[in-house]
């Protein structure tokens, strides 16, 4: 997932995903130009379901102070 503000914390990714069915773990990567979130789900179908639901989810509510939107990409 891309589009997080530069000062994002790992707990924010956890709080975003923890209620999705099949969610197992998540991690933030701060090595590139912008933070990138990774998530592990119990199956590919559950991961795709979460991705599809989050793509239409309005993420500006969480990041109103930066006016950034999240970008979700599936494999």
Secondary structure, DSSP 8 states (H G I E B T S, - for coil): -B---TT--HHHHHHHHTTSTTEEEEEEE-SSSS-EEEEEESSHHHHHHHHHHHHSS-GGGTTTTTT---B----
